[in-house]
Amino acid sequence: MADLEEFRVETNAWLRANGPASIVGTMQTNEEGIWGGRKAVFPSPDAKRWLAIMAERGWTAPTWPREYGGGGLSPDEARVLSQEMAKLRLPPPLVGFGLTMIGPTLLQFGNEDQRREHLPKICRGEIRWCQGYSEPDAGSDLASLKTRAVREGDDLVVTGQKVWTSYADKSDWIFALVRSDPHAKKQEGITFLLIDMATPGVSVRPIQLISGASPFCETYFDEVRVPLRNVIGALHGGWTVAKALLGHERSMIADVFGGGARKGASSALVEIARRHLDAPEGPLPDPIQRDRIAQTELDARCFALTVQRSRDGAKAGHRPGPETSMFKYYATELNERRHELMVRIAGPQGLGWEGEGFVAEDLALTRAWLRSRGNSIEGGTSEIQLNVIAKRVLGLPD
Ligand SMILES: Cc1cc2nc3c(=O)[nH]c(=O)nc-3n(C[C@H](O)[C@H](O)[C@H](O)COP(=O)(O)OP(=O)(O)OC[C@H]3O[C@@H](n4cnc5c(N)ncnc54)[C@H](O)[C@@H]3O)c2cc1C
């Protein structure tokens, strides 16, 4: 413990000395964060510098081994780092699916060459990743996927279509599930494959959403040649890898949307209530809204503490299991509930789209509310999470 306190003091001093003042309090949400990649966009030169400084220290991926570009910190040390960054309001230097999904999966299933090739580039923010799981006829029933991969010499030749590929148009590589054995039982004919999006035959088409944004795409593969060395795990053995990655994805979603409660989303709720209920300070005048806000705040805090308790209780090196379905389910339902409440409090002002007569924060709220509708779908729908909880956590019969 004394060591941890020493680490805290040193870390705080280092962050104070190296964290650029201009980025304090910025990039507080995942969407605003630095996603890296060949087409990386930085809001300022200091944000770019922050990524470089932190990557140099291994602190973009604090718990990953140092030989792959990580910081080699213990889970306790990583928590201290995150607490000290939060105190100083320093944003994460890098976000994205490399750090949260494919990186942890490569640490678990990748061979040494694959780890050495991909992990350091993720840590330095050089390559941005996207996820090619869903297809037009394979969402909840993911194992029905049809994108086919035919072996030709040392390559797999991939043809088919993925859909809802978040940020495919901004990404450099995709981790995809492909059907490599059409004759096997459906879970047993799937391969987990890494594909460079610059390979001839890959194309993407953005899809516009109800919120007005186009964060995801249709992704097409037309006879794309992918070397066999890009298979993660065994050929036809991708289902095990795919499920492990979903555990990481669900943890990440729970953290982003449930963790949002800790990082300012709940203060947004109070701020909106104060502005719309005309109560800059003191108790809110409307007892019904006050009650709903208090309940939402309490639920958010209890959830954050539960997630923290679960992480503290987990042994070092613990991999997310089916319990992540509980967190994913609760976090996303809570985030939807919070947005519903904010829009309800804002009344007609919370239903603006553009133009005169609206405050910018309220226009952003309308879009955030519409975006939150996707929370109970992405990463596996709420119904699917409930099925997983029933079967694999509670052990209930089919
Ligand atoms: C914001 C967002 C981002 C996404 N990003 C990605 C991405 O980057 N990569 C990617 O591959 N995919 C992505 N997806 C796709 C997502 O994983 C799928 O939409 C999801 O798995 C559901 O599949 P589906 O849309 O085909 O719906 P369906 O599977 O057709 O489901 C339709 C409805 O039926 C219900 N249902 C289906 N089966 C059952 C069952 N057995 N029991 C009970 N109810 C059931 C579902 O809960 C749902 O309400 C994203 C989705 C969203 C909304």
Ligand as a Chemical Component Dictionary entry (heavy atoms), coordinates in Angstrom:
data_LIG
# 
_chem_comp.id                   LIG 
_chem_comp.type                 NON-POLYMER 
_chem_comp.pdbx_formal_charge   0 
_chem_comp.three_letter_code    LIG 
# 
loop_
_chem_comp_atom.comp_id 
_chem_comp_atom.atom_id 
_chem_comp_atom.alt_atom_id 
_chem_comp_atom.type_symbol 
_chem_comp_atom.charge 
_chem_comp_atom.model_Cartn_x 
_chem_comp_atom.model_Cartn_y 
_chem_comp_atom.model_Cartn_z 
_chem_comp_atom.pdbx_ordinal 
LIG C1  C1  C 0 -24.912 2.200   -32.430 1  
LIG C2  C2  C 0 -24.612 0.838   -32.975 2  
LIG C3  C3  C 0 -23.309 0.502   -33.319 3  
LIG C4  C4  C 0 -23.029 -0.771  -33.833 4  
LIG N1  N1  N 0 -21.739 -1.045  -34.207 5  
LIG C5  C5  C 0 -21.448 -2.247  -34.744 6  
LIG C6  C6  C 0 -20.108 -2.530  -35.197 7  
LIG O1  O1  O 0 -19.196 -1.699  -35.102 8  
LIG N2  N2  N 0 -19.865 -3.732  -35.745 9  
LIG C7  C7  C 0 -20.823 -4.689  -35.866 10 
LIG O2  O2  O 0 -20.504 -5.777  -36.334 11 
LIG N3  N3  N 0 -22.101 -4.452  -35.480 12 
LIG C8  C8  C 0 -22.429 -3.246  -34.929 13 
LIG N4  N4  N 0 -23.730 -2.980  -34.531 14 
LIG C9  C9  C 0 -24.770 -3.965  -34.806 15 
LIG C10 C10 C 0 -25.332 -4.657  -33.582 16 
LIG O3  O3  O 0 -24.392 -5.553  -33.026 17 
LIG C11 C11 C 0 -26.619 -5.370  -34.002 18 
LIG O4  O4  O 0 -27.535 -4.379  -34.433 19 
LIG C12 C12 C 0 -27.227 -6.175  -32.899 20 
LIG O5  O5  O 0 -26.430 -7.289  -32.588 21 
LIG C13 C13 C 0 -28.656 -6.654  -33.224 22 
LIG O6  O6  O 0 -28.724 -7.282  -34.451 23 
LIG P1  P1  P 0 -29.818 -6.856  -35.552 24 
LIG O7  O7  O 0 -29.729 -5.383  -35.735 25 
LIG O8  O8  O 0 -29.625 -7.718  -36.721 26 
LIG O9  O9  O 0 -31.244 -7.150  -34.860 27 
LIG P2  P2  P 0 -31.992 -8.554  -34.787 28 
LIG O10 O10 O 0 -31.019 -9.589  -34.360 29 
LIG O11 O11 O 0 -32.723 -8.766  -36.045 30 
LIG O12 O12 O 0 -33.009 -8.306  -33.596 31 
LIG C14 C14 C 0 -34.267 -7.645  -33.774 32 
LIG C15 C15 C 0 -35.039 -7.701  -32.459 33 
LIG O13 O13 O 0 -35.316 -9.074  -32.118 34 
LIG C16 C16 C 0 -34.843 -9.350  -30.805 35 
LIG N5  N5  N 0 -34.312 -10.722 -30.746 36 
LIG C17 C17 C 0 -33.546 -11.342 -31.678 37 
LIG N6  N6  N 0 -33.221 -12.595 -31.274 38 
LIG C18 C18 C 0 -33.774 -12.762 -30.046 39 
LIG C19 C19 C 0 -33.782 -13.833 -29.092 40 
LIG N7  N7  N 0 -33.137 -14.984 -29.322 41 
LIG N8  N8  N 0 -34.470 -13.645 -27.926 42 
LIG C20 C20 C 0 -35.107 -12.479 -27.663 43 
LIG N9  N9  N 0 -35.143 -11.421 -28.536 44 
LIG C21 C21 C 0 -34.487 -11.563 -29.697 45 
LIG C22 C22 C 0 -33.713 -8.359  -30.574 46 
LIG O14 O14 O 0 -33.493 -8.133  -29.187 47 
LIG C23 C23 C 0 -34.225 -7.111  -31.283 48 
LIG O15 O15 O 0 -35.123 -6.416  -30.439 49 
LIG C24 C24 C 0 -24.056 -1.725  -34.010 50 
LIG C25 C25 C 0 -25.374 -1.396  -33.665 51 
LIG C26 C26 C 0 -25.657 -0.120  -33.159 52 
LIG C27 C27 C 0 -27.083 0.225   -32.819 53 
# 
loop_
_chem_comp_bond.comp_id 
_chem_comp_bond.atom_id_1 
_chem_comp_bond.atom_id_2 
_chem_comp_bond.value_order 
_chem_comp_bond.pdbx_ordinal 
LIG C1  C2  SING 1  
LIG C2  C3  SING 2  
LIG C2  C26 DOUB 3  
LIG C3  C4  DOUB 4  
LIG C4  N1  SING 5  
LIG C4  C24 SING 6  
LIG N1  C5  DOUB 7  
LIG C5  C6  SING 8  
LIG C5  C8  SING 9  
LIG C6  O1  DOUB 10 
LIG C6  N2  SING 11 
LIG N2  C7  SING 12 
LIG C7  O2  DOUB 13 
LIG C7  N3  SING 14 
LIG N3  C8  DOUB 15 
LIG C8  N4  SING 16 
LIG N4  C9  SING 17 
LIG N4  C24 SING 18 
LIG C9  C10 SING 19 
LIG C10 O3  SING 20 
LIG C10 C11 SING 21 
LIG C11 O4  SING 22 
LIG C11 C12 SING 23 
LIG C12 O5  SING 24 
LIG C12 C13 SING 25 
LIG C13 O6  SING 26 
LIG O6  P1  SING 27 
LIG P1  O7  DOUB 28 
LIG P1  O8  SING 29 
LIG P1  O9  SING 30 
LIG O9  P2  SING 31 
LIG P2  O10 DOUB 32 
LIG P2  O11 SING 33 
LIG P2  O12 SING 34 
LIG O12 C14 SING 35 
LIG C14 C15 SING 36 
LIG C15 O13 SING 37 
LIG C15 C23 SING 38 
LIG O13 C16 SING 39 
LIG C16 N5  SING 40 
LIG C16 C22 SING 41 
LIG N5  C17 SING 42 
LIG N5  C21 SING 43 
LIG C17 N6  DOUB 44 
LIG N6  C18 SING 45 
LIG C18 C19 SING 46 
LIG C18 C21 DOUB 47 
LIG C19 N7  SING 48 
LIG C19 N8  DOUB 49 
LIG N8  C20 SING 50 
LIG C20 N9  DOUB 51 
LIG N9  C21 SING 52 
LIG C22 O14 SING 53 
LIG C22 C23 SING 54 
LIG C23 O15 SING 55 
LIG C24 C25 DOUB 56 
LIG C25 C26 SING 57 
LIG C26 C27 SING 58 
# 
